[in-house]
Amino acid sequence: MGKAAYEQSMRDRIQDLHFAIEAIRSRMTDGIDNRVRLELTAKLAELEVRRSQMETKLHQLESEPPGSWANLKAEVEQQWNDLMQDFEERVGNLP
């Protein structure tokens, strides 16, 4: 996959994560225990911060010359994988 295609793919994945976080937020209704709602709100806020950091990292990747972006790409991939694993562990099992 070339640099431009990879960048678009990452933008799409970051946007999908944003939508997933927002979907969970929208499902938090008055029927949820207040303690659970507070914990979930904190988890989602942290995930959103990390998602935003991924956007920043993607912008750095976009400014890298085509011949030297492989190292930064590897870093982006590792951070993305860590973020998605954390997302699954924190909120992936919600009904």
Secondary structure, 3 states (H helix, E strand, C coil): CCHHHHHHHHHHHHHHHHHHHHHHHHHCCCCCCHHHHHHHHHHHHHHHHHHHHHHHHHHHHHHCCCCCCHHHHHHHHHHHHHHHHHHHHHHCCCC
